[in-house]
């Protein structure tokens, strides 16, 4: 489902008790792709297992975007 939602180069890092995720979105309609992922029964099953283990750092949102401050290819 991650690939079908146009997500590439997806990694999750653990630092202490914090998880950090990095991904590259290559699609054209992020909202639609995320809605399709959220509607997927297998994704919903996985989230029921993993969501109780996670806590957002930003109230009212699940993900906290972090600005990129440096990049080199």
C-alpha positions, 0 to 999 in steps of 0.5 A: 500500500505504501508503494501504491500511495506513491511513497518511496525511500521510506525509512523509520528511525528510533532514537531513544523512545522517539520514532522518526520517519522519512519518506519521499512522495512522488505522486500528484495528489497527496491527500487522495493517496493518503485517503486511499491508504487510510481506507485500505483494510490491511493498513487499518489492521496494522494501524490498530496494532501500532497506533497505541504504541505511538504519540504525536509531538504536535497536538491535533496532528499525527505527523509532525513535519520537520523542516529540512535544513541541509541537503546534498546529492 
